[in-house]
Amino acid sequence: MATVFRGEELPAEERFDCWRELLERTRACDATSAHAGDFRAELRRSELGEVVLLGTSFPSVRFRRTERMVRRSDEGVLHLSFLQEGTMTLTRGAGRTETLRPGDLHLVDSSTPYDLRTFGGPTAGRAEPRVSGVGIDFPAALLPLPPHRLRGLLGRAFSARAGSAALLSEFLLGLDRQAAALGPAEAARLGTVVLDLVAAWLARELDAEGAVPDDTRQRALVEGVRAFVRRNLHDPELSPATIAAAHHVSVSHLHRVFTRQSAGETVAAWIRGQRLERARRDLADPAQRATPIHAVAARWGIPRADDFSRSFRAAYGLPPREYRHRELAAIAGQAGK
């Protein structure tokens, strides 16, 4: 289930309270803002099984979870956030204050007081400074890691520019973009995947990958492989060997894990399917009608025209040229009605 909030659609005096109420369903804290009288914010809230996904953009706000709030009710929830715009200062308990900048991840829990101050930064297309980011809330018990091992990671800023942290942040951003189109079963499955990615990232930070169950590590590896393939489909040299080398595993291990986690589909078959699907979309795009078919194929890593034609026909039942003609004719017919 997805909920989308846009402050401009409500009277100015109701905006801040409505936005805060949506956040407080899973992030029980005291939120205040100097902009509360005319709060121009957006919030996308989606339920992925037991994981709640939040994507939001807002002016400067202060969030406080006090000791009294913790004593009154501790839901045992972890809050993971990825900051895209603006800055934050986070003081957790009586500990040190961390400064978070765009591109940082941080994790807090509902069991410890915190004081989070957010400051808007310049945003393209908007006059006022903004804070924006995406995050997830989930029961701490869902992580396959001992709670005492996490204490040293809570409240710290972690760069999400490389490794498993980058994969996690990219996955969160993709979920936020596509959440409204997900069915309940699909959303729940992706909630499990994102928890696997969180566990893999935290285990790496703890240098405790052995504490993560094999199945969790395998799902995280496959998700990383899929993201790597999508970024490199244009490269005709992309192969199971190059993918295995990039992920520091053997080719046999890659084949075994990928096939197990992909209902029997091999790495090579998945790469081929992704390339053909991207090419199919381009062939059906009126804006690319003048692009030669061989150029479309080469763009997606298939430089040999004969290979492309044979594979395309096997996948879609028509040669590329006939498929393009049929699709563009259908689009033209609809436009003429």
N, C-alpha and C positions, 0 to 999 in steps of 0.2 A: 504494500500500500504506500502510495506517494502523496505527500502534501506539499503544495507550492504556495509560498507566501510572498506577496509583493506589496510593500508598504504603501505605494502610490494608489492602490486600489481601495484603501480605507481612509476614513477621516483622520486628520493629522493627530488628534488627541488619542486615538485608539491604536495607533501603529506600534508603539514601543511595547505596550502591554501584550498585544497579540503575538509579537515576535518573541518576547521573553517567555510567554506561556508555552510556545512550541519547543523552545530550547529546554525549559525546565521539566519537560516530560522525562528526560533522561539525564539532564545536567542540573541537578538541584543546587542552585546557588543564588546569591543576591546580585542582580544585575542593575547597574545604574548608568545613566548617560547624560551628558550635558545637552544632547540632541533629542532627548525624549519628547519634547514638545512637537517636533516635526521629524519623526524618525524615518528616514528613507532607506529601507533595508530590503533584502531579498533572502529567502530561506527555502531550501529544498530538503524535505525530510522524507526518507524512504526506509521502509522496514525490509531487511534482508534476513528473514528468519529471526534469530535472536540478536542480530546486529542491527543497529540503527545508523544509517548514513545521513550526514548533515553537510550540505553545501550552502554557504552563506556569504553575504557581502553586506557591510554595515559601517556606519560612522563609529567614532571612538566610543568604547564602552569599558566599564570596569566590572569584573566578575569576582565575587568573594564567596568562599565557602568557609564558614566560621566553625570553631570548635563546637559551639552549641548546635549547629546544624548537623555536624557529624554525630554528636551524641544522641540527638533526637532521632535520626534516621540515617543509616548507612546501607545503601543498596548493594554494596560490593561491586561497583561498576568501574571500569576503566574507560578513560576518555583519551583518544588518540587524535591529534590534530596536525594538519599540514598547512602551513601558512604560505599563501600566494602573494598577498599584498599587505602593506602596512608593517608595523613592528609591534612586539609585545614584550612586557616585562612580567616575569612569573616568579613569585615568591611562594614557596611551598613550606608550610609549617613555620618553624623558626629558622629555617635554613637560608642558604644564600639566594640571591636574586639572579635569574638567568634572563638574558636578552635574546629574543627570538626574532629572526629576520626572514624575509621571503626565501623559500627553499628549505626551511627548517621543519623538522618533525618534533613533537613533544608529547609526553604521556603523563597523565595525572590520574589519581584514583579518587574515589568518593570517601575514602577512609582517612584522609589527611586534609586539614585546612589549607587553603591556598588563596592568594590574592593575584589576580591576572588583570593587568592593565593593557588595553589595546589602543594603538594610536594609528589613525588612518594615514595612508600614504597617497601620493598622486596616482590617479587612475584615469586611463585614456577614456575620453568621452564623457567624463563627469566633472562638474565644477568642484564638488567637495571631496576632500580626502576620504579614502575608504580602507577598511580592513576586509580581506576576503580569504577564504580558505575552505578546506573540506576536511571532515573528520568522521570518526565512528565512535559509538558508545556500545559497550558489550559487557556482559558479566565476566568478572575476572576469572571465575571458575572455568570458563571455556578455554583458557590458555593452558597448553600442556607444559607449563613451566612452574616450578615451585614459587609461591608468592614471595618468600623471603629473598629469592634471587633478584626479583624485580626492583626491590627498594632503592638500590643504588642508581637505577635508570630513571626513576620517576622525577619529573620536574626539570630534566636536563634538555638542552637543545641539541638536536642531532641533524647534521646536514643530510639532505635527501638527494644529493647530486650524483651519487654513484652506488653501485652494488645493490644489495637487497633493499636498502632504504629507497633508492630511486625506483626500483620495480614496484615497491609498495605504493609510493606516492603517485606514480603513473596509473596504477590500477585504480586507486581511489578517484582520481580525476576522471578516468574513463567510466567508472560506475556512476559518478555524479551526472555525467552527460547522458547516460543511457538508462538511468534508473526508471524513468517514467514509462519506458517501453517494455519493462520486464514483467513477466507473469509471476505469480506467487511462488511456484515451484522453482523456477529459474532463479528468482531473487534469493531464495533460501540457499540454493546450491552455491551461488556466488558469495553469499555471506560466509559460508564455510571456507571458500577459497581465500577470501581476504583475511580470515583468522589464521589460515596456514601461512600466509605471507607475513603477517604480524609476528607469528611465532618464529618464523625463520629469521626475520630481521633481529628480533630481540635475542635469540639464541646466538646470533653472530656477535652482537654487542657484548654478550656475556661470555663469549668464547665457550659456549656450552651446547654445541649442536648435538652432542650425544644425548642430551636430555630431551630432545624433541623426537616424538615417535617417527618411525620410518615413513609411514604413510603421509604424515604432515610434510616432512622434508621432500618427499617425492612429488607431492602436488605443487609445492612451492617451486621445485626445479622445473616442472613442466610448464608452469605459468611463466617462469622466466624465459624458457626456451621459446614459447609462443610469442612473447613480447620481442625477443631478439629477432625472430624470423620476420615479424611484421616490419621491423625497422630495416631489414636487409633484403627484402624480396627483390629489389632491383638488381642485386648482385648475382650474376649467373654462376659464380663460384660457390654460392651458399650451398652447403651440404651437411649431412650428419657429422662428418669429420670436423668441419670448421665450427659447427655449433658445439660439439663436445669439447673442443679445445677452448672455446670462449667461456665455457662453464666449468672447466677443470675437472671433467669426468671422462671416462673412456667411452668409445663409440658403443661398445656392447652394453655398458650400463645405461647410456642414453636411450638406446633402442628398447631395452627391457622396461625401463621406467615409463617412457613415453607411451609405448604400446599398452602397458597395463593401465595407465591413467586416461587413455583415449579410446577405450572400448575396442581395442585391437587395431586401430589405425596406426600406421608407421609414421615416423618423422618425415620421410621422403614423400609419402602420400599426402600428408598434411600440407607440406610446402607447396606441392603441385596444385592442390585444391585451392590454396590461398592465392596463388598466382593466377590461376584460371578465373577465379571469381573476380579479382581486381580487373583483369582484362575484359571480362564479360561486362562489367559495369561501364568501362570506358567505351566499349563498342556500342552500347545502348545510349550513350550520352550525345544528344544532338550537338553540343558545343564541340565535340571532338570528331564530327563526321569527316573532316578533311584529313585527319591523322591517318597515315597508312597503317594497315593492319599489322604489318611486320614491325612498325615502330611501337604500336601498342604492346605487342608481345615482348619486344626487347625491353620496354620500360619496366616490365614486371619479371625480368630475369630469364626470358625464354628467347634466346637470340636466333634459333633455327626455325624458319618459317614452317618447314614440314613437321617438325615436332609439335609446334603449337597447333597447327591445323588438325593433326591426328588426335592430340589430347583434348582439344576443345570439342571436337565432334563426339568423342567418346563420352565426354562429360555432359554435353548439352543437346546432343542429337542432331546438330546442324553444323556445317562448316562455318567458320567465323564470318565470312562475307555474307552468307545467307542470313545468319543470325542478326548481323547489323542491319541489313536491309529490312528484315521483318520488324525489328524493334523500332527503327526510325520511322517506318511507314505507319506503324500503329500509333506512335506519338503524334505524327503529323495529322492522322485521321482524327484523333481526339481533339487536337487544337482547332480543326476546321469545323467542329460541331457547334 
